[in-house]
Amino acid sequence: MSKLHQKLSEVLPKQIDSIKDMLKNHGDKVVSEVTLKQVYGGMRGVKGLVCDTSEVPPDKGLIIRGIELKNLWEASPEEILWLLLVGEMPNGDELKDLQQELVNRANVPQYVWDVIDNMPADSHPMTMFNTAILVLQHDSVFAQQYDEGMAKPEYWKATLEDFLNIVAKIPAIAAYVYRRRFNKGPRIEPDYSKDWSANYVHMLGLPDPNGDFSKLMRLYLTLHSDHEGGNASAFTSTVVNSTLADLYYSLSAGLNALAGPLHGLANQECLKWVLDTMEQFGGTPTDEQLEKFAWETLNAGRVIPGYGHAVLRITDPRFDAFLSFGKKYMPEDPVFQTVAKVFEVVPTVLKQVQKINDPWPNVDAGSGALLYHYGLTEFSYYTVLFSVSRALGIGAQSVISRAYGLPITRPKSLPTSKYAKMVNS
């Protein structure tokens, strides 16, 4: 049994007993009210989900297991994985044990490569990546043990097996999707002397002579790992996983939501807007030019990509992390300079638009420019990077949900006529 299995076997029973006690003593307490505006507005702000891995307060941004993101910029994705599951950072031995565990599980079956190779060469990268994850369901530990009559208290252990197997394999799968889809040459074998994110960069095959791209990837995969349970990808996975579908089914379902332009696809739209701005002005615009272009965008009925967030009312701390990275590693890059200038100018413009509640940048406003700097210029691949990272949070949430024994997700719906009757009576 790995150190991670041992640790979870220690901490989960205490958490489960605490929840049972809370429900026994306070199960009838009202924790949320729902307005008609929320019903027709995507249930925004309605408290109705459990997510112990992270939370996103509007005035602070992402907090993972009680630790604000600003204190996790230097953490590796492997450390974040442990933190999401256990609730504390791993020590040196625990981290080393987890990294070896991922290496031991990293071999990708040949049938996965065969499926990718037999897909149309111009398939969308997300289609190729999500299909590969779903194909891996053939080897689901949860599905096999459930069919054999697994006891309910063992569900989380089988889900953890699937989770670790997925995390171990997806860097190689994602890297090959990139190389096949964009004609970069044959698949590159992994280098297990490198950590999880650096090995991913190695398998992508892009230049990284001084290791700075690996540093960015480490930060990127950490920052995108989790964002509480109500975002579209996490919630989709939660609903599917609550049916006791295994993690391969539920993760691929959630990542399909991530492919949408209102969710994970946004970072490439942000970069496109920045590049369009630079093309119009022949380089990094002045403050006056940028302000004018921002108003032209808004007056044409379009939004400025990367600004505003469904929950946050501050600058997204993930954007702060990327901005800090850019200032350190690429201060002279004209695309990054434009991103930084947009941050200085656009919020002032958006504050003048009455209906805009959050004029501040979200994570997507800066991430694409940094990837672009290191030669990852294929926009349609960016959401695959997001997916590799978000698999950490979705998988951890699934393990915790199965440990808690949460039931199938089944909110109540009503027809519009019923709501009309309720508000008019």
C-alpha positions in Angstrom: 0.0 0.0 0.0 1.4 3.4 -1.0 1.9 6.2 1.5 -1.0 8.1 -0.1 -3.4 5.1 0.5 -2.2 4.8 4.1 -2.7 8.5 4.7 -6.2 8.6 3.3 -7.1 5.5 5.3 -6.2 7.5 8.4 -7.8 10.9 7.6 -11.0 9.9 5.8 -12.8 8.0 8.6 -12.4 11.0 10.9 -13.9 13.3 8.2 -16.8 10.9 7.6 -17.6 10.7 11.3 -17.6 14.5 11.5 -20.0 14.8 8.6 -22.4 12.2 10.1 -22.4 14.0 13.4 -23.1 17.3 11.7 -26.0 15.9 9.7 -27.4 14.2 12.7 -27.5 17.4 14.8 -28.0 20.0 12.1 -29.5 18.2 9.1 -32.6 20.5 8.9 -30.7 23.8 9.0 -31.3 26.0 5.9 -28.1 26.9 4.2 -29.3 28.6 1.0 -32.3 30.4 -0.5 -33.0 30.4 -4.2 -34.5 33.3 -6.2 -36.2 33.0 -9.5 -33.4 35.0 -11.1 -30.9 32.3 -9.9 -33.1 29.5 -11.3 -33.1 31.1 -14.7 -29.5 32.3 -14.4 -27.7 29.0 -14.3 -28.1 28.4 -10.5 -25.4 30.9 -9.9 -24.6 31.5 -6.2 -26.9 28.7 -5.0 -25.3 26.7 -2.2 -26.2 23.1 -2.9 -22.9 21.2 -3.5 -20.2 19.7 -1.3 -16.6 20.3 -2.3 -13.9 19.9 0.4 -10.9 20.2 -2.0 -11.2 23.9 -2.7 -13.3 27.0 -2.5 -13.5 30.3 -4.4 -14.6 33.2 -2.2 -15.4 36.3 -4.4 -13.0 38.5 -2.5 -10.0 36.1 -2.3 -10.1 33.7 -5.2 -9.0 30.0 -5.2 -8.2 28.5 -1.8 -7.1 24.8 -1.8 -7.7 23.0 1.4 -7.5 26.2 3.4 -4.4 27.5 1.7 -4.7 30.7 -0.4 -3.3 30.3 -3.9 -0.7 33.0 -3.4 1.0 30.6 -1.0 1.0 27.7 -3.5 2.7 29.3 -6.6 5.9 27.2 -6.0 4.1 23.9 -5.4 4.4 21.1 -7.9 1.3 19.4 -9.3 2.2 16.3 -7.4 2.1 18.2 -4.2 -1.2 19.7 -5.2 -2.6 16.3 -5.9 -1.6 15.2 -2.4 -3.0 18.4 -0.8 -6.3 18.0 -2.6 -6.8 14.5 -1.4 -5.3 14.6 2.1 -5.8 18.2 3.2 -2.1 18.9 3.9 1.1 19.2 1.9 3.2 16.0 1.6 6.6 15.7 3.3 9.6 14.7 1.3 9.2 11.0 1.6 5.5 11.1 0.8 6.1 13.3 -2.2 8.8 10.9 -3.5 6.6 7.9 -2.9 3.7 9.6 -4.9 6.0 10.5 -7.8 7.3 6.9 -7.9 3.7 5.6 -7.8 2.9 7.7 -10.9 5.9 6.4 -12.7 4.9 2.8 -11.9 1.4 3.5 -13.4 2.5 5.5 -16.4 2.6 2.9 -19.2 -0.1 3.7 -21.8 -1.7 0.6 -23.4 -1.1 0.2 -27.1 -4.8 0.2 -27.9 -4.9 3.9 -26.8 -2.2 4.9 -29.3 -4.1 2.8 -32.0 -7.3 4.7 -31.4 -5.6 8.1 -31.6 -3.8 7.0 -34.8 -7.0 5.9 -36.4 -8.9 9.1 -35.7 -9.1 11.7 -38.5 -5.8 13.6 -38.5 -7.6 16.9 -38.3 -9.8 16.0 -35.3 -10.0 18.6 -32.6 -7.3 18.0 -29.9 -9.9 17.9 -27.2 -11.8 15.2 -29.1 -8.7 13.1 -29.4 -7.7 13.6 -25.8 -11.2 12.9 -24.3 -11.6 9.9 -26.5 -8.4 8.5 -25.3 -9.5 8.9 -21.7 -12.8 7.2 -22.4 -11.0 4.3 -24.2 -8.9 3.7 -21.1 -12.1 2.8 -19.3 -11.4 -0.7 -20.4 -9.0 -1.0 -17.5 -11.1 0.7 -14.8 -10.4 -0.8 -11.4 -13.7 0.6 -10.0 -15.8 -0.9 -12.8 -14.1 -4.3 -12.4 -14.4 -4.4 -8.6 -18.0 -3.1 -8.7 -19.0 -5.9 -11.0 -17.4 -8.3 -8.5 -19.5 -7.0 -5.6 -17.3 -4.4 -4.0 -18.6 -3.2 -0.6 -19.6 0.5 -0.5 -16.8 1.5 2.0 -14.3 0.4 -0.6 -15.6 2.6 -3.4 -13.1 5.4 -2.7 -10.1 3.0 -2.8 -11.1 1.8 -6.3 -11.8 5.3 -7.4 -8.3 6.4 -6.1 -6.8 3.5 -8.2 -8.5 4.9 -11.3 -7.5 8.4 -10.4 -3.8 7.6 -10.0 -3.8 5.6 -13.2 -5.3 8.4 -15.1 -3.0 11.1 -13.7 0.0 8.9 -14.5 -0.9 8.4 -18.1 -2.5 11.7 -19.3 0.8 13.7 -19.8 2.0 11.1 -22.4 -1.5 11.0 -24.0 -1.8 14.8 -24.2 1.7 15.2 -25.6 1.0 12.7 -28.3 -2.2 14.3 -29.2 -0.2 17.5 -29.7 2.4 15.8 -31.9 0.0 13.9 -34.0 -2.6 16.6 -34.5 0.0 19.3 -35.5 2.4 17.1 -37.4 5.3 17.4 -35.0 6.7 14.0 -35.6 6.6 10.6 -33.8 5.7 10.0 -30.2 8.5 10.9 -27.7 9.2 8.4 -25.0 8.9 9.6 -21.4 11.9 10.6 -19.3 11.2 9.5 -15.8 14.1 11.3 -14.3 12.0 14.4 -14.7 9.0 15.3 -12.5 5.4 15.1 -13.8 5.2 18.5 -15.5 8.7 18.6 -16.8 8.2 15.1 -18.4 5.1 16.5 -20.1 7.1 19.3 -21.6 9.8 16.8 -22.7 7.2 14.7 -24.5 5.7 17.7 -26.2 9.0 18.1 -27.9 9.1 21.9 -27.8 12.5 23.7 -27.1 13.2 24.2 -23.5 17.0 24.9 -23.3 17.1 26.6 -19.9 14.1 24.9 -18.3 11.9 28.0 -18.2 9.1 26.4 -20.2 9.0 23.5 -17.7 8.7 26.1 -14.9 5.7 27.7 -16.7 4.1 24.3 -17.2 4.6 23.5 -13.5 2.9 26.7 -12.6 0.1 26.3 -15.2 -0.8 22.8 -14.1 -0.9 23.9 -10.5 -3.0 27.0 -11.0 -5.7 25.2 -13.1 -6.0 22.1 -10.9 -9.2 22.9 -9.1 -11.8 25.6 -8.7 -14.4 24.3 -6.3 -17.3 22.0 -7.3 -19.7 24.2 -9.2 -17.8 25.1 -12.3 -19.1 23.4 -15.5 -16.4 20.7 -15.8 -16.3 19.8 -12.1 -20.1 19.8 -11.7 -20.6 17.7 -14.9 -18.1 15.2 -13.6 -19.8 15.2 -10.2 -23.2 14.4 -11.6 -21.9 11.6 -13.8 -19.7 10.2 -11.0 -22.7 10.3 -8.5 -24.4 7.6 -10.6 -21.4 5.4 -9.7 -20.1 5.6 -13.2 -16.3 5.2 -12.9 -13.9 8.1 -13.2 -13.1 7.5 -16.8 -16.7 8.1 -17.7 -17.1 11.1 -15.4 -13.8 12.8 -16.1 -14.3 12.6 -19.9 -17.8 14.0 -19.5 -16.5 16.9 -17.4 -13.7 17.7 -19.8 -16.3 17.8 -22.6 -17.8 20.7 -20.7 -14.3 22.2 -20.4 -14.2 22.4 -24.2 -16.9 25.0 -24.3 -16.2 28.6 -25.2 -17.7 29.8 -21.9 -15.4 27.6 -19.9 -11.9 26.3 -20.8 -11.9 27.5 -24.4 -11.7 31.1 -23.2 -7.9 31.3 -22.9 -7.4 31.0 -26.7 -10.0 33.6 -27.3 -8.2 36.0 -25.0 -4.9 35.5 -26.8 -6.6 36.0 -30.2 -8.0 39.3 -29.0 -4.6 40.4 -27.8 -3.0 39.4 -31.1 -5.8 41.2 -33.1 -5.1 44.3 -31.1 -1.4 44.2 -31.8 -2.1 43.6 -35.5 -4.4 46.6 -35.7 -1.8 48.9 -34.1 1.4 47.3 -35.6 2.7 46.1 -32.2 2.0 46.9 -28.5 -0.6 49.8 -28.5 -0.4 52.9 -26.4 -2.8 53.4 -23.5 -4.9 55.7 -25.7 -5.1 53.3 -28.6 -6.0 50.4 -26.3 -8.7 52.3 -24.6 -10.2 53.3 -27.9 -10.0 49.7 -29.2 -11.7 48.4 -26.0 -14.6 50.8 -26.4 -14.9 49.7 -30.1 -15.1 46.1 -29.0 -17.8 46.8 -26.4 -19.8 49.1 -28.7 -19.8 46.4 -31.3 -21.7 44.2 -28.9 -18.7 42.0 -28.1 -17.0 41.3 -24.8 -13.3 41.7 -24.0 -12.2 38.1 -23.5 -10.5 37.3 -20.1 -12.2 40.0 -18.1 -15.0 39.2 -15.6 -15.8 36.0 -13.7 -18.9 34.3 -12.6 -17.8 34.2 -9.0 -14.8 36.5 -8.4 -15.0 40.2 -7.7 -11.2 40.8 -7.6 -8.3 40.2 -10.0 -8.0 36.4 -10.3 -5.0 35.4 -8.2 -4.2 32.9 -11.0 -3.8 35.9 -13.3 -1.5 37.5 -10.7 0.7 34.4 -10.7 1.0 34.4 -14.5 1.6 38.2 -14.6 4.4 37.8 -12.0 5.9 34.9 -14.1 5.8 37.0 -17.3 7.5 40.0 -15.6 10.3 37.7 -14.4 10.9 35.5 -17.5 9.7 37.5 -20.5 9.4 41.2 -19.7 10.5 42.2 -23.2 8.0 40.0 -25.1 5.6 42.2 -27.0 2.6 39.9 -26.6 3.2 39.8 -22.8 3.7 43.5 -22.7 0.3 43.9 -24.4 -1.3 41.6 -21.8 0.2 43.7 -19.0 -1.0 46.9 -20.7 -4.5 45.6 -21.1 -4.5 44.9 -17.4 -3.7 48.5 -16.8 -6.3 50.0 -19.2 -9.2 47.7 -19.7 -10.6 47.5 -16.1 -10.9 51.3 -16.1 -13.0 51.1 -19.2 -15.2 48.3 -17.9 -15.9 50.1 -14.6 -17.8 52.6 -16.7 -20.2 50.0 -18.0 -23.0 49.8 -15.5 -24.0 46.2 -16.0 -20.5 44.8 -15.5 -20.0 43.6 -11.9 -16.4 42.3 -12.3 -14.1 44.4 -14.5 -11.0 42.4 -13.4 -9.0 39.8 -15.4 -9.5 36.1 -14.8 -6.9 33.3 -15.4 -7.5 33.2 -19.1 -6.4 36.8 -19.7 -2.8 36.0 -19.4 -2.1 32.2 -19.7 -2.2 32.0 -23.5 0.4 34.7 -24.0 2.9 32.9 -21.8 2.4 29.6 -23.7 2.7 31.5 -27.0 6.1 32.9 -25.9 7.5 29.4 -25.6 6.4 28.2 -29.0 3.1 26.6 -28.1 1.2 28.6 -30.7 -1.6 26.1 -31.6 -4.6 27.8 -29.9 -6.9 24.8 -30.2 -4.5 22.7 -28.0 -4.7 25.1 -25.0 -7.8 23.4 -23.6 -6.0 20.1 -23.5 -3.4 21.7 -21.2 -6.3 22.9 -19.0 -7.7 19.4 -19.0 -4.5 17.8 -17.9 -4.5 20.1 -14.9 -8.2 20.0 -14.1 -8.1 16.2 -14.0 -6.3 16.6 -10.6 -9.2 18.5 -9.0 -12.0 16.4 -10.7 -10.3 13.2 -9.7 -9.7 14.3 -6.1 -13.3 15.5 -5.8 -14.5 12.1 -7.0 -12.4 10.1 -4.5 -13.7 12.3 -1.6 -17.3 12.0 -2.8 -17.1 8.2 -2.9 -15.5 8.2 0.6 -18.3 10.3 1.9 -20.9 8.1 0.3 -22.7 11.0 -1.4 -25.9 10.0 -3.2 -26.8 10.5 -6.8 -27.2 14.2 -7.8 -30.8 14.9 -8.5 -32.1 18.5 -8.1 -35.7 19.2 -8.8 -36.9 21.0 -11.9 -40.2 22.7 -12.6 -41.8 24.0 -15.8 -42.0 27.8 -16.4 -45.8 27.7 -15.8 -45.2 26.4 -12.3 -42.7 29.2 -11.5 -45.1 31.8 -13.0 -47.8 30.5 -10.7 -45.5 30.6 -7.7 -44.5 34.2 -8.2 -48.0 35.5 -9.1 -49.9 33.8 -6.3 
